[in-house]
């Protein structure tokens, strides 16, 4: 379990890098309006990040639980995307709650919230998206 959690953390770092690069490219070179830069670009970069992290999960972390077929890969993707969105909502709710209760700096609130949301995301992947199935 520790090895999977470590790999999952590395996956998260890779996702953050992809998200940041795509966001920078879109907001610097493609979009000019406020709506496009602050709503559309982050949404697109987040989806690229989700696809990247899902691919890492599928082929590296839980590769022994998948069928390695195109249909299996795309069958699990919507559930992973939904779990990522739920995890994001948990993170935002916790961030705001921690700030309201303890009045910490937003960065501290974000780190604390990410810790909990990361575990939610990990266990969603472990128990639901990549659950053990029969071949």
Buried (B, 14 or more C-beta within 10 A) or exposed (E): EEEBBEBBEEBBEBBBEBBEEBBEBBBEEEBEEEEBBEEBBBEBBBBBBBBBBBBBBBEEBBEEBBEEEEEEBEEBBEBBBBBBEBBBEBBEEBBEEBBEEEEBEEEEBBEBBBEBBBBBBBEBBBEEBBEEEEE
